[in-house]
Amino acid sequence: MPDEIITVVDERNRVIGDVKRDVMRFGQDFHRATYILVFTTSGQLVVQKRALNKPFCPGWYGITTGGVVASGESYLLCAQRELSEELGISAELTCHGVFYTEGEGFKIWGKLYSCQYNEAIHGPLVPQPSEVASLHLMSIDDILENTEKQLFTKDSMDALINYANKLTHDRVTDPL
């Protein structure tokens, strides 16, 4: 996305400015992102295999749907936008709070959401080809045990660990 402007925050998740994505110093600058656990009616997670053209972890599995918060965008608006862009659906989101994750190439203040996907209500999932190579249904236990040694993105794994271990909670003091 040329000229995409993203929100930059400090180490305490306070907005300090905006920057063009192509000049963002990923791994040095802190930014915000959303993470949505999309559950099926049978309790499995909709997991995305990332497109091979993605600059971050191409071909890896993203446990969550979501993305970088754009300039002037709230976490909630970002989550709704990403759900629509990546999976082609709109669903009621439940917030589970804010968490911090970092790894090679990222320092992120993430906001964790979940939703219940029901094809009869929401229609079919329509993955965005530029973002998503394929969709897979997996249980939380299978992902956490990872006996097949799948490559899961660290940030989405951190989001799942926060959810599974109830480490985050929606607080009125959290940034919108």
Disulfide bonds with the S-S distance in Angstrom:
none
